[in-house]
Structures are given as structure tokens and as C-alpha cells.
Amino acid sequence: MLNELLRAACKGSNTMPVNLTGLEFTLSMNGSGSAGSFYKAIDNDWYYKLSYPIGNGTFCYESVNEVLASRLCSLCGFLNAGYELVYAKIKLLQNEYLVYLCKSKNYKGVGENRVTLETYCTLNDIDHNNIANLSNKPFFNDLLNMILIDYIINNRDRHGANIELLLSANGERLSPIYDCGSSLLAPLQYNKERIDSYDILSDGPVNNYLISIMWKDVLNVLKSYGVKVPVIDLGQLQYSDLYCAFGSDSYILDKEIVMIKERYTHAKEVLNS
């Protein structure tokens, strides 16, 4: 009943779209994250990212998942990109659309340089297939936290360019957790049959740069390093405003919330025992 009321409130909303038609969305840009399937734009210190276009003016919901993942990270106390959901009018490839997209602030500090973990490992002759080779790095614990979040949201796309380090004269740090869009149910797009039949405790395989493509192996490695799941109240996870981005297909968000709860519970059973 509550979710029905939330959907009704969204349908009756008079929210006006933000006009972002002056921004140029491209697949490759010098900004937060990596080039790929998602169109991005930059405006001063803000980075904007679209969900995947799936035709006929329809976009998938990776942007919603970015916001949901950021809120989960904050609840766990993990530094993240702080994505916000934006309803906007945009121009993409000469066409105008009304879409929900996400935005985040530039998190690079003065004097810091971005480098992907993939490049970092190559330049420093580090075999990334054995995460122990990174265990002496100052960012290692943050890296483990990111991997834990990726398990909970079933992130399918944590390749080497989706892990970023910030380097400066003061040392090395992991970028706030970002690029979590290809997680939860987003890779299934709007295929209801696939969504209804999907195993929300799926063990993989997924596209992971570190440890393994199978989540069971990932959890075992996290356990070997003594990683614990933060004890949080998932009832405090804010998502009611995100229903507006789904319209009549908001059953997807219902299932994503269940997915987070079940994967969180499973990770806690494995790692906190």
C-alpha cells in the first residue's frame, strides 16, 4: 500500500525538468568514471551521466542505481561519489529527451591526479589477479569496502578502469565509490520475464577486475582479510523518491530493494560469523 501511494505521488508531481540542453553528452570525456556505454557531460564541477539508451527515447535505470548505491555506501559509512537524481530535458545526438539522470560533484582534490587501478598495476608491475599484492597499499581497506558493496548490489562491471586512484605528493587514495550503475537489475533492462526469473542471490559470473568473477570466491577472500559487514538498519535506506523514475514499471525498484536486503543479509551471515 505504501509503495502504491508513493507511485501515485510521483504521477501527480509537478516537478519541472531542469534544462540541460546546453550540455554536450558524449561517450568519452575527461571526467569522473571511464568511457563506455553511458553518455556523460560536465558543467563546472558537476558531472552528469545518463542511463543506457535502449531505443524509442527510452533509457534504462542505471542512474537510479547509482543514487541507490551511493545512499547504501553512506549508510555503511563508506566514502562515495554522492550521486543525486535529476529530472531534466537534455539534447542527445540532435534529439531532445525528458529523462532521469544522475549527477555527482568533482571529488578530485587540488594537486591530485586520476589513474585507473588497471593502469596503476601495469605501471608498477603488480599482478592484480592476486589481491594480496595490493595489501600493503594505504587504500587497501577502502578497496575491500568497495568490493563488499559490489557484492551487495551485484555489480556486474567493476573492470580495471572502473576503479580509480587519486595520486598526489601526499600519497595515494582510492576514489570515492562510483560507477555502480550496472548493478542490481539494470543489466536486465525492462525485460519483465528475465527480471521475474532472475536469482537475486546469483553467484555470478560478473566482470570483476579483482579476486574472481564468482561472488562465492570474493566473499571467501574478504573473510580471509577479516572484512565485516557494517551493521546498519536498511530501513533507513532512502529510496521513496526514486519511484518517480520508473513510472508504471516501478515493480523493478521493489525487487531491487529486496535484492539489497537479501544480499546484505547473506554477506553478513558469511563475513560476520
C-alpha positions, 0 to 999 in steps of 0.5 A: 500500500505504501509503495502504491501511494508513493507511485501515485505521488510521483504521477501527480508531481509537478516537478519541472525538468531542469534544462540541460540542453546546453550540455554536450553528452558524449561517450568519452570525456575527461571526467569522473568514471571511464568511457563506455556505454553511458553518455556523460557531460560536465558543467563546472564541477558537476558531472552528469551521466545518463542511463543506457539508451535502449531505443524509442527515447527510452533509457534504462535505470542505471542512474537510479542505481547509482543514487541507490548505491551511493545512499547504501555506501553512506549508510555503511559509512563508506566514502562515495561519489554522492550521486543525486537524481535529476529530472531534466530535458537534455539534447542527445545526438540532435534529439531532445529527451525528458529523462532521469539522470544522475549527477555527482560533484568533482571529488578530485582534490587540488594537486591530485591526479586520476589513474585507473587501478588497471593502469596503476598495476601495469605501471608498477608491475603488480599482478592484480589477479592476486589481491594480496599484492595490493595489501600493503597499499594505504587504500587497501581497506577502502578497496575491500569496502568497495568490493563488499558493496559490489557484492551487495548490489551485484555489480556486474562491471567493476573492470580495471578502469572502473576503479580509480586512484587519486595520486598526489605528493601526499600519497595515494587514495582510492576514489570515492565509490562510483560507477555502480550503475550496472548493478542490481537489475539494470543489466536486465533492462525492462525485460519483465520475464528475465527480471521475474526469473532472475536469482537475486542471490546469483553467484555470478559470473560478473566482470570483476577486475579483482579476486574472481568473477564468482561472488562465492570466491570474493566473499571467501577472500574478504573473510580471509582479510577479516572484512565485516559487514557494517551493521546498519538498519536498511530501513533507513535506506532512502529510496521513496523518491526514486519511484518517480523514475520508473513510472508504471514499471516501478515493480523493478525498484521493489525487487531491487530493494529486496535484492539489497536486503537479501544480499546484505543479509547473506554477506553478513551471515558469511563475513560476520560469523 
